[in-house]
Amino acid sequence: MSLRSSPPLTGTSQVLQQRPHVGVSVLIRRQGDVLLLLRKGAHGAGTWAPPGGHLEYGETPEECARREVKEEVGVEVEDVSFRAVTNDVFAEPGKHYITLWMEASLAAGEPCVEASDEVAAVGWFSPDALPSPLFLPVLNLLAGRSYPPSGGRL
């Protein structure tokens, strides 16, 4: 099964020499709803996604998940566990990410815009009524283009 999210990149040697980055995205649920934020100031600005960001050198995916959630939406999470991996090629900005999808439980706090340079809004959404537009990794996860296939739900 091929999980390519877009056609292969061609063009300048600069794009071809780039290596994928590792991102971590964190699914947090409350009473069946999922926490999403409106991205701002980076690739994917203006799209909705769960909290997340770059995996830092020496960091575990679980540590990254806790850190990014705290930095972006100001809450503590617990019971962080692996869910899936997506292969996300952003053809327009020439970026390629491997996104590690984690799941976590809300431990303390009420989500808010903590990183105003990265986040425009936060909210809880029913998986049956997600906002639009969604960030490419979310679209890939929902389409089942993941390892293991996600079954089309957040």
MARGU-203386 format. One record per residue: y, x, z of N, C-alpha, C in turn; residue number from 1; residue in three letters. Coordinates in steps of 0.1 Angstrom, whole numbers. Layout:
BEGIN
<guba n_north="Y" n_east="X" n_up="Z" ca_north="Y" ca_east="X" ca_up="Z" c_north="Y" c_east="X" c_up="Z" nr="NUM" rest="ala"/>
...
//
This chain:
BEGIN
<guba n_north="-12" n_east="8" n_up="0" ca_north="0" ca_east="0" ca_up="0" c_north="12" c_east="9" c_up="0" nr="1" rest="met"/>
<guba n_north="22" n_east="6" n_up="-9" ca_north="34" ca_east="14" ca_up="-9" c_north="45" c_east="6" c_up="-2" nr="2" rest="ser"/>
<guba n_north="52" n_east="14" n_up="7" ca_north="63" ca_east="8" ca_up="15" c_north="76" c_east="12" c_up="10" nr="3" rest="leu"/>
<guba n_north="78" n_east="17" n_up="-2" ca_north="91" ca_east="22" ca_up="-7" c_north="101" c_east="10" c_up="-6" nr="4" rest="arg"/>
<guba n_north="112" n_east="12" n_up="0" ca_north="122" ca_east="2" ca_up="1" c_north="132" c_east="1" c_up="-10" nr="5" rest="ser"/>
<guba n_north="132" n_east="12" n_up="-19" ca_north="141" ca_east="12" ca_up="-30" c_north="136" c_east="23" c_up="-40" nr="6" rest="ser"/>
<guba n_north="141" n_east="23" n_up="-52" ca_north="136" ca_east="33" ca_up="-62" c_north="139" c_east="47" c_up="-57" nr="7" rest="pro"/>
<guba n_north="131" n_east="57" n_up="-62" ca_north="134" ca_east="71" ca_up="-58" c_north="148" c_east="75" c_up="-62" nr="8" rest="pro"/>
<guba n_north="154" n_east="83" n_up="-54" ca_north="167" ca_east="88" ca_up="-56" c_north="166" c_east="99" c_up="-67" nr="9" rest="leu"/>
<guba n_north="175" n_east="98" n_up="-76" ca_north="177" ca_east="109" ca_up="-86" c_north="192" c_east="113" c_up="-87" nr="10" rest="thr"/>
<guba n_north="195" n_east="124" n_up="-92" ca_north="209" ca_east="127" ca_up="-93" c_north="211" c_east="142" c_up="-89" nr="11" rest="gly"/>
<guba n_north="222" n_east="144" n_up="-81" ca_north="225" ca_east="157" ca_up="-78" c_north="215" c_east="164" c_up="-69" nr="12" rest="thr"/>
<guba n_north="215" n_east="177" n_up="-70" ca_north="205" ca_east="185" ca_up="-62" c_north="209" c_east="183" c_up="-47" nr="13" rest="ser"/>
<guba n_north="221" n_east="180" n_up="-44" ca_north="225" ca_east="178" ca_up="-30" c_north="217" c_east="166" c_up="-24" nr="14" rest="gln"/>
<guba n_north="216" n_east="155" n_up="-31" ca_north="209" ca_east="143" ca_up="-27" c_north="194" c_east="147" c_up="-26" nr="15" rest="val"/>
<guba n_north="189" n_east="154" n_up="-36" ca_north="175" ca_east="157" ca_up="-36" c_north="170" c_east="166" c_up="-26" nr="16" rest="leu"/>
<guba n_north="179" n_east="175" n_up="-21" ca_north="176" ca_east="184" ca_up="-10" c_north="177" c_east="178" c_up="4" nr="17" rest="gln"/>
<guba n_north="183" n_east="166" n_up="5" ca_north="184" ca_east="160" ca_up="18" c_north="170" c_east="157" c_up="24" nr="18" rest="gln"/>
<guba n_north="169" n_east="157" n_up="37" ca_north="156" ca_east="153" ca_up="43" c_north="159" c_east="140" c_up="51" nr="19" rest="arg"/>
<guba n_north="148" n_east="132" n_up="53" ca_north="150" ca_east="120" ca_up="61" c_north="154" c_east="123" c_up="75" nr="20" rest="pro"/>
<guba n_north="162" n_east="114" n_up="80" ca_north="166" ca_east="114" ca_up="94" c_north="157" c_east="105" c_up="102" nr="21" rest="his"/>
<guba n_north="156" n_east="106" n_up="115" ca_north="148" ca_east="97" ca_up="123" c_north="158" c_east="89" c_up="131" nr="22" rest="val"/>
<guba n_north="156" n_east="76" n_up="130" ca_north="164" ca_east="66" ca_up="137" c_north="154" c_east="58" c_up="147" nr="23" rest="gly"/>
<guba n_north="160" n_east="53" n_up="157" ca_north="152" ca_east="45" ca_up="167" c_north="159" c_east="31" c_up="168" nr="24" rest="val"/>
<guba n_north="152" n_east="21" n_up="166" ca_north="158" ca_east="7" ca_up="167" c_north="150" c_east="0" c_up="178" nr="25" rest="ser"/>
<guba n_north="158" n_east="-8" n_up="187" ca_north="152" ca_east="-14" ca_up="199" c_north="152" c_east="-29" c_up="199" nr="26" rest="val"/>
<guba n_north="141" n_east="-35" n_up="198" ca_north="140" ca_east="-50" ca_up="199" c_north="140" c_east="-54" c_up="213" nr="27" rest="leu"/>
<guba n_north="150" n_east="-62" n_up="217" ca_north="151" ca_east="-67" ca_up="231" c_north="151" c_east="-82" c_up="230" nr="28" rest="ile"/>
<guba n_north="143" n_east="-89" n_up="237" ca_north="142" ca_east="-103" ca_up="237" c_north="145" c_east="-109" c_up="250" nr="29" rest="arg"/>
<guba n_north="151" n_east="-121" n_up="249" ca_north="154" ca_east="-129" ca_up="261" c_north="151" c_east="-144" c_up="258" nr="30" rest="arg"/>
<guba n_north="142" n_east="-150" n_up="264" ca_north="139" ca_east="-164" ca_up="262" c_north="136" c_east="-167" c_up="247" nr="31" rest="gln"/>
<guba n_north="130" n_east="-158" n_up="240" ca_north="126" ca_east="-160" ca_up="226" c_north="137" c_east="-155" c_up="217" nr="32" rest="gly"/>
<guba n_north="149" n_east="-152" n_up="221" ca_north="159" ca_east="-147" ca_up="212" c_north="159" c_east="-132" c_up="212" nr="33" rest="asp"/>
<guba n_north="165" n_east="-126" n_up="201" ca_north="165" ca_east="-112" ca_up="200" c_north="180" c_east="-108" c_up="200" nr="34" rest="val"/>
<guba n_north="182" n_east="-96" n_up="206" ca_north="196" ca_east="-91" ca_up="207" c_north="199" c_east="-83" c_up="195" nr="35" rest="leu"/>
<guba n_north="210" n_east="-87" n_up="188" ca_north="215" ca_east="-80" ca_up="176" c_north="230" c_east="-76" c_up="178" nr="36" rest="leu"/>
<guba n_north="234" n_east="-66" n_up="171" ca_north="248" ca_east="-62" ca_up="171" c_north="253" c_east="-61" c_up="157" nr="37" rest="leu"/>
<guba n_north="266" n_east="-63" n_up="155" ca_north="273" ca_east="-61" ca_up="142" c_north="277" c_east="-47" c_up="141" nr="38" rest="leu"/>
<guba n_north="271" n_east="-40" n_up="132" ca_north="274" ca_east="-25" ca_up="130" c_north="288" c_east="-23" c_up="125" nr="39" rest="arg"/>
<guba n_north="294" n_east="-12" n_up="129" ca_north="308" ca_east="-8" ca_up="126" c_north="309" c_east="7" c_up="125" nr="40" rest="lys"/>
<guba n_north="316" n_east="12" n_up="115" ca_north="320" ca_east="26" ca_up="114" c_north="309" c_east="36" c_up="109" nr="41" rest="gly"/>
<guba n_north="298" n_east="31" n_up="104" ca_north="287" ca_east="40" ca_up="99" c_north="281" c_east="33" c_up="87" nr="42" rest="ala"/>
<guba n_north="271" n_east="39" n_up="81" ca_north="264" ca_east="33" ca_up="70" c_north="258" c_east="20" c_up="76" nr="43" rest="his"/>
<guba n_north="259" n_east="9" n_up="68" ca_north="254" ca_east="-4" ca_up="73" c_north="265" c_east="-11" c_up="80" nr="44" rest="gly"/>
<guba n_north="278" n_east="-6" n_up="80" ca_north="288" ca_east="-14" ca_up="86" c_north="289" c_east="-28" c_up="81" nr="45" rest="ala"/>
<guba n_north="291" n_east="-37" n_up="90" ca_north="292" ca_east="-51" ca_up="86" c_north="279" c_east="-58" c_up="85" nr="46" rest="gly"/>
<guba n_north="268" n_east="-52" n_up="89" ca_north="255" ca_east="-58" ca_up="89" c_north="250" c_east="-59" c_up="104" nr="47" rest="thr"/>
<guba n_north="240" n_east="-68" n_up="106" ca_north="235" ca_east="-70" ca_up="119" c_north="222" c_east="-63" c_up="121" nr="48" rest="trp"/>
<guba n_north="220" n_east="-57" n_up="133" ca_north="208" ca_east="-49" ca_up="136" c_north="206" c_east="-49" c_up="151" nr="49" rest="ala"/>
<guba n_north="194" n_east="-46" n_up="156" ca_north="192" ca_east="-43" ca_up="170" c_north="199" c_east="-30" c_up="174" nr="50" rest="pro"/>
<guba n_north="202" n_east="-28" n_up="187" ca_north="207" ca_east="-15" ca_up="191" c_north="198" c_east="-4" c_up="187" nr="51" rest="pro"/>
<guba n_north="204" n_east="8" n_up="185" ca_north="196" ca_east="20" ca_up="181" c_north="205" c_east="31" c_up="175" nr="52" rest="gly"/>
<guba n_north="198" n_east="42" n_up="172" ca_north="206" ca_east="53" ca_up="167" c_north="197" c_east="65" c_up="164" nr="53" rest="gly"/>
<guba n_north="203" n_east="77" n_up="163" ca_north="195" ca_east="89" ca_up="159" c_north="187" c_east="94" c_up="171" nr="54" rest="his"/>
<guba n_north="175" n_east="98" n_up="168" ca_north="167" ca_east="106" ca_up="178" c_north="173" c_east="120" c_up="179" nr="55" rest="leu"/>
<guba n_north="176" n_east="124" n_up="191" ca_north="182" ca_east="137" ca_up="193" c_north="171" c_east="147" c_up="196" nr="56" rest="glu"/>
<guba n_north="174" n_east="160" n_up="193" ca_north="164" ca_east="171" ca_up="195" c_north="158" c_east="171" c_up="209" nr="57" rest="tyr"/>
<guba n_north="145" n_east="171" n_up="210" ca_north="138" ca_east="172" ca_up="223" c_north="136" c_east="158" c_up="230" nr="58" rest="gly"/>
<guba n_north="142" n_east="148" n_up="224" ca_north="142" ca_east="135" ca_up="230" c_north="129" c_east="127" c_up="226" nr="59" rest="glu"/>
<guba n_north="123" n_east="119" n_up="235" ca_north="112" ca_east="111" ca_up="231" c_north="118" c_east="98" c_up="225" nr="60" rest="thr"/>
<guba n_north="110" n_east="90" n_up="217" ca_north="115" ca_east="78" ca_up="212" c_north="119" c_east="68" c_up="223" nr="61" rest="pro"/>
<guba n_north="112" n_east="68" n_up="234" ca_north="115" ca_east="60" ca_up="246" c_north="128" c_east="63" c_up="252" nr="62" rest="glu"/>
<guba n_north="131" n_east="76" n_up="254" ca_north="143" ca_east="81" ca_up="259" c_north="155" c_east="77" c_up="250" nr="63" rest="glu"/>
<guba n_north="153" n_east="79" n_up="237" ca_north="163" ca_east="75" ca_up="227" c_north="166" c_east="61" c_up="228" nr="64" rest="cys"/>
<guba n_north="156" n_east="52" n_up="229" ca_north="158" ca_east="38" ca_up="230" c_north="167" c_east="34" c_up="242" nr="65" rest="ala"/>
<guba n_north="163" n_east="40" n_up="254" ca_north="171" ca_east="37" ca_up="266" c_north="185" c_east="42" c_up="265" nr="66" rest="arg"/>
<guba n_north="187" n_east="54" n_up="259" ca_north="201" ca_east="59" ca_up="258" c_north="209" c_east="51" c_up="248" nr="67" rest="arg"/>
<guba n_north="204" n_east="48" n_up="237" ca_north="212" ca_east="41" ca_up="226" c_north="215" c_east="27" c_up="231" nr="68" rest="glu"/>
<guba n_north="206" n_east="20" n_up="238" ca_north="209" ca_east="7" ca_up="243" c_north="220" c_east="7" c_up="253" nr="69" rest="val"/>
<guba n_north="220" n_east="17" n_up="262" ca_north="230" ca_east="18" ca_up="272" c_north="243" c_east="22" c_up="266" nr="70" rest="lys"/>
<guba n_north="244" n_east="31" n_up="256" ca_north="256" ca_east="35" ca_up="250" c_north="262" c_east="24" c_up="242" nr="71" rest="glu"/>
<guba n_north="254" n_east="16" n_up="234" ca_north="260" ca_east="6" ca_up="225" c_north="263" c_east="-7" c_up="232" nr="72" rest="glu"/>
<guba n_north="254" n_east="-12" n_up="240" ca_north="256" ca_east="-25" ca_up="246" c_north="256" c_east="-26" c_up="261" nr="73" rest="val"/>
<guba n_north="256" n_east="-14" n_up="268" ca_north="258" ca_east="-13" ca_up="282" c_north="247" c_east="-19" c_up="291" nr="74" rest="gly"/>
<guba n_north="235" n_east="-20" n_up="287" ca_north="224" ca_east="-26" ca_up="295" c_north="213" c_east="-15" c_up="297" nr="75" rest="val"/>
<guba n_north="205" n_east="-18" n_up="308" ca_north="194" ca_east="-10" ca_up="310" c_north="181" c_east="-17" c_up="305" nr="76" rest="glu"/>
<guba n_north="172" n_east="-10" n_up="299" ca_north="159" ca_east="-16" ca_up="295" c_north="148" c_east="-9" c_up="302" nr="77" rest="val"/>
<guba n_north="136" n_east="-16" n_up="302" ca_north="124" ca_east="-10" ca_up="307" c_north="112" c_east="-14" c_up="299" nr="78" rest="glu"/>
<guba n_north="100" n_east="-10" n_up="302" ca_north="88" ca_east="-13" ca_up="295" c_north="90" c_east="-10" c_up="280" nr="79" rest="asp"/>
<guba n_north="96" n_east="2" n_up="276" ca_north="98" ca_east="5" ca_up="262" c_north="85" c_east="9" c_up="256" nr="80" rest="val"/>
<guba n_north="81" n_east="3" n_up="245" ca_north="69" ca_east="6" ca_up="238" c_north="71" c_east="6" c_up="223" nr="81" rest="ser"/>
<guba n_north="62" n_east="13" n_up="216" ca_north="62" ca_east="14" ca_up="201" c_north="58" c_east="1" c_up="195" nr="82" rest="phe"/>
<guba n_north="65" n_east="-3" n_up="184" ca_north="61" ca_east="-15" ca_up="176" c_north="57" c_east="-11" c_up="162" nr="83" rest="arg"/>
<guba n_north="66" n_east="-3" n_up="154" ca_north="63" ca_east="-1" ca_up="140" c_north="72" c_east="10" c_up="135" nr="84" rest="ala"/>
<guba n_north="70" n_east="14" n_up="122" ca_north="78" ca_east="24" ca_up="116" c_north="82" c_east="18" c_up="102" nr="85" rest="val"/>
<guba n_north="95" n_east="20" n_up="98" ca_north="99" ca_east="16" ca_up="85" c_north="104" c_east="29" c_up="77" nr="86" rest="thr"/>
<guba n_north="103" n_east="28" n_up="64" ca_north="108" ca_east="39" ca_up="55" c_north="120" c_east="33" c_up="48" nr="87" rest="asn"/>
<guba n_north="132" n_east="38" n_up="52" ca_north="145" ca_east="31" ca_up="48" c_north="153" c_east="41" c_up="39" nr="88" rest="asp"/>
<guba n_north="154" n_east="38" n_up="26" ca_north="161" ca_east="46" ca_up="17" c_north="174" c_east="38" c_up="13" nr="89" rest="val"/>
<guba n_north="186" n_east="43" n_up="17" ca_north="199" ca_east="37" ca_up="14" c_north="204" c_east="44" c_up="2" nr="90" rest="phe"/>
<guba n_north="201" n_east="38" n_up="-10" ca_north="205" ca_east="45" ca_up="-23" c_north="220" c_east="47" c_up="-24" nr="91" rest="ala"/>
<guba n_north="228" n_east="38" n_up="-20" ca_north="242" ca_east="39" ca_up="-22" c_north="249" c_east="51" c_up="-14" nr="92" rest="glu"/>
<guba n_north="246" n_east="52" n_up="-1" ca_north="252" ca_east="64" ca_up="5" c_north="243" c_east="76" c_up="4" nr="93" rest="pro"/>
<guba n_north="231" n_east="75" n_up="-2" ca_north="222" ca_east="86" ca_up="-4" c_north="216" c_east="91" c_up="9" nr="94" rest="gly"/>
<guba n_north="212" n_east="81" n_up="18" ca_north="206" ca_east="84" ca_up="31" c_north="192" c_east="79" c_up="31" nr="95" rest="lys"/>
<guba n_north="184" n_east="86" n_up="38" ca_north="170" ca_east="82" ca_up="40" c_north="166" c_east="84" c_up="54" nr="96" rest="his"/>
<guba n_north="161" n_east="73" n_up="60" ca_north="157" ca_east="73" ca_up="74" c_north="143" c_east="68" c_up="76" nr="97" rest="tyr"/>
<guba n_north="136" n_east="74" n_up="85" ca_north="124" ca_east="69" ca_up="91" c_north="128" c_east="62" c_up="104" nr="98" rest="ile"/>
<guba n_north="126" n_east="49" n_up="105" ca_north="130" ca_east="42" ca_up="117" c_north="118" c_east="39" c_up="125" nr="99" rest="thr"/>
<guba n_north="119" n_east="43" n_up="138" ca_north="109" ca_east="40" ca_up="148" c_north="113" c_east="28" c_up="155" nr="100" rest="leu"/>
<guba n_north="106" n_east="17" n_up="154" ca_north="109" ca_east="4" ca_up="160" c_north="102" c_east="4" c_up="174" nr="101" rest="trp"/>
<guba n_north="110" n_east="2" n_up="184" ca_north="106" ca_east="1" ca_up="198" c_north="108" c_east="-13" c_up="203" nr="102" rest="met"/>
<guba n_north="101" n_east="-18" n_up="213" ca_north="103" ca_east="-30" ca_up="220" c_north="106" c_east="-27" c_up="234" nr="103" rest="glu"/>
<guba n_north="115" n_east="-35" n_up="240" ca_north="118" ca_east="-32" ca_up="254" c_north="122" c_east="-45" c_up="261" nr="104" rest="ala"/>
<guba n_north="121" n_east="-45" n_up="274" ca_north="126" ca_east="-57" ca_up="282" c_north="139" c_east="-54" c_up="289" nr="105" rest="ser"/>
<guba n_north="148" n_east="-64" n_up="290" ca_north="161" ca_east="-62" ca_up="296" c_north="158" c_east="-60" c_up="311" nr="106" rest="leu"/>
<guba n_north="163" n_east="-49" n_up="317" ca_north="161" ca_east="-46" ca_up="331" c_north="173" c_east="-50" c_up="339" nr="107" rest="ala"/>
<guba n_north="185" n_east="-47" n_up="334" ca_north="198" ca_east="-50" ca_up="342" c_north="210" c_east="-50" c_up="332" nr="108" rest="ala"/>
<guba n_north="219" n_east="-60" n_up="336" ca_north="231" ca_east="-61" ca_up="328" c_north="231" c_east="-72" c_up="318" nr="109" rest="gly"/>
<guba n_north="243" n_east="-74" n_up="313" ca_north="246" ca_east="-84" ca_up="303" c_north="251" c_east="-77" c_up="291" nr="110" rest="glu"/>
<guba n_north="245" n_east="-78" n_up="279" ca_north="250" ca_east="-70" ca_up="267" c_north="264" c_east="-73" c_up="264" nr="111" rest="pro"/>
<guba n_north="271" n_east="-63" n_up="260" ca_north="285" ca_east="-64" ca_up="256" c_north="288" c_east="-52" c_up="247" nr="112" rest="cys"/>
<guba n_north="300" n_east="-53" n_up="240" ca_north="304" ca_east="-42" ca_up="231" c_north="308" c_east="-30" c_up="240" nr="113" rest="val"/>
<guba n_north="299" n_east="-20" n_up="241" ca_north="302" ca_east="-8" ca_up="249" c_north="308" c_east="3" c_up="241" nr="114" rest="glu"/>
<guba n_north="303" n_east="5" n_up="228" ca_north="307" ca_east="15" ca_up="219" c_north="315" c_east="8" c_up="208" nr="115" rest="ala"/>
<guba n_north="328" n_east="6" n_up="211" ca_north="336" ca_east="-2" ca_up="201" c_north="339" c_east="5" c_up="188" nr="116" rest="ser"/>
<guba n_north="336" n_east="18" n_up="187" ca_north="337" ca_east="25" ca_up="174" c_north="324" c_east="23" c_up="166" nr="117" rest="asp"/>
<guba n_north="313" n_east="18" n_up="172" ca_north="301" ca_east="16" ca_up="165" c_north="297" c_east="1" c_up="164" nr="118" rest="glu"/>
<guba n_north="302" n_east="-7" n_up="173" ca_north="297" ca_east="-21" ca_up="175" c_north="309" c_east="-30" c_up="174" nr="119" rest="val"/>
<guba n_north="309" n_east="-40" n_up="166" ca_north="319" ca_east="-50" ca_up="165" c_north="317" c_east="-63" c_up="173" nr="120" rest="ala"/>
<guba n_north="304" n_east="-66" n_up="175" ca_north="300" ca_east="-78" ca_up="182" c_north="285" c_east="-77" c_up="186" nr="121" rest="ala"/>
<guba n_north="282" n_east="-85" n_up="197" ca_north="268" ca_east="-86" ca_up="201" c_north="264" c_east="-100" c_up="203" nr="122" rest="val"/>
<guba n_north="251" n_east="-103" n_up="202" ca_north="247" ca_east="-117" ca_up="204" c_north="232" c_east="-118" c_up="204" nr="123" rest="gly"/>
<guba n_north="228" n_east="-129" n_up="210" ca_north="214" ca_east="-133" ca_up="211" c_north="211" c_east="-143" c_up="200" nr="124" rest="trp"/>
<guba n_north="200" n_east="-141" n_up="192" ca_north="198" ca_east="-149" ca_up="180" c_north="183" c_east="-153" c_up="180" nr="125" rest="phe"/>
<guba n_north="181" n_east="-166" n_up="176" ca_north="167" ca_east="-170" ca_up="174" c_north="161" c_east="-163" c_up="162" nr="126" rest="ser"/>
<guba n_north="149" n_east="-159" n_up="162" ca_north="143" ca_east="-152" ca_up="151" c_north="142" c_east="-162" c_up="138" nr="127" rest="pro"/>
<guba n_north="144" n_east="-175" n_up="141" ca_north="144" ca_east="-185" ca_up="130" c_north="158" c_east="-187" c_up="125" nr="128" rest="asp"/>
<guba n_north="169" n_east="-181" n_up="131" ca_north="182" ca_east="-183" ca_up="127" c_north="190" c_east="-170" c_up="128" nr="129" rest="ala"/>
<guba n_north="186" n_east="-160" n_up="121" ca_north="192" ca_east="-147" ca_up="122" c_north="205" c_east="-147" c_up="114" nr="130" rest="leu"/>
<guba n_north="215" n_east="-139" n_up="119" ca_north="228" ca_east="-138" ca_up="112" c_north="226" c_east="-130" c_up="99" nr="131" rest="pro"/>
<guba n_north="236" n_east="-131" n_up="91" ca_north="236" ca_east="-124" ca_up="78" c_north="249" c_east="-117" c_up="76" nr="132" rest="ser"/>
<guba n_north="249" n_east="-105" n_up="69" ca_north="238" ca_east="-98" ca_up="63" c_north="231" c_east="-90" c_up="74" nr="133" rest="pro"/>
<guba n_north="218" n_east="-87" n_up="71" ca_north="210" ca_east="-79" ca_up="80" c_north="209" c_east="-64" c_up="75" nr="134" rest="leu"/>
<guba n_north="209" n_east="-55" n_up="84" ca_north="207" ca_east="-40" ca_up="81" c_north="194" c_east="-38" c_up="74" nr="135" rest="phe"/>
<guba n_north="194" n_east="-28" n_up="64" ca_north="182" ca_east="-26" ca_up="56" c_north="170" c_east="-24" c_up="64" nr="136" rest="leu"/>
<guba n_north="170" n_east="-16" n_up="75" ca_north="157" ca_east="-14" ca_up="82" c_north="152" c_east="-28" c_up="88" nr="137" rest="pro"/>
<guba n_north="161" n_east="-37" n_up="91" ca_north="157" ca_east="-50" ca_up="96" c_north="150" c_east="-58" c_up="85" nr="138" rest="val"/>
<guba n_north="156" n_east="-57" n_up="73" ca_north="151" ca_east="-64" ca_up="61" c_north="137" c_east="-58" c_up="58" nr="139" rest="leu"/>
<guba n_north="135" n_east="-45" n_up="59" ca_north="122" ca_east="-39" ca_up="56" c_north="112" c_east="-44" c_up="67" nr="140" rest="asn"/>
<guba n_north="115" n_east="-44" n_up="79" ca_north="106" ca_east="-49" ca_up="90" c_north="102" c_east="-63" c_up="87" nr="141" rest="leu"/>
<guba n_north="112" n_east="-72" n_up="85" ca_north="109" ca_east="-86" ca_up="82" c_north="101" c_east="-88" c_up="70" nr="142" rest="leu"/>
<guba n_north="102" n_east="-80" n_up="60" ca_north="94" ca_east="-81" ca_up="48" c_north="80" c_east="-75" c_up="49" nr="143" rest="ala"/>
<guba n_north="77" n_east="-70" n_up="61" ca_north="64" ca_east="-64" ca_up="63" c_north="62" c_east="-50" c_up="57" nr="144" rest="gly"/>
<guba n_north="73" n_east="-44" n_up="53" ca_north="73" ca_east="-30" ca_up="47" c_north="74" c_east="-20" c_up="59" nr="145" rest="arg"/>
<guba n_north="63" n_east="-20" n_up="67" ca_north="63" ca_east="-12" ca_up="79" c_north="49" c_east="-7" c_up="82" nr="146" rest="ser"/>
<guba n_north="47" n_east="2" n_up="90" ca_north="34" ca_east="7" ca_up="95" c_north="34" c_east="4" c_up="110" nr="147" rest="tyr"/>
<guba n_north="25" n_east="-4" n_up="115" ca_north="17" ca_east="-13" ca_up="107" c_north="26" c_east="-25" c_up="102" nr="148" rest="pro"/>
<guba n_north="21" n_east="-32" n_up="92" ca_north="29" ca_east="-44" ca_up="87" c_north="33" c_east="-53" c_up="99" nr="149" rest="pro"/>
<guba n_north="45" n_east="-57" n_up="99" ca_north="51" ca_east="-65" ca_up="110" c_north="48" c_east="-79" c_up="111" nr="150" rest="ser"/>
<guba n_north="43" n_east="-85" n_up="100" ca_north="41" ca_east="-99" ca_up="100" c_north="53" c_east="-108" c_up="98" nr="151" rest="gly"/>
<guba n_north="64" n_east="-101" n_up="94" ca_north="76" ca_east="-109" ca_up="90" c_north="84" c_east="-114" c_up="101" nr="152" rest="gly"/>
<guba n_north="83" n_east="-109" n_up="113" ca_north="91" ca_east="-114" ca_up="125" c_north="97" c_east="-103" c_up="133" nr="153" rest="arg"/>
<guba n_north="108" n_east="-105" n_up="138" ca_north="114" ca_east="-96" ca_up="148" c_north="108" c_east="-97" c_up="161" nr="154" rest="leu"/>
//
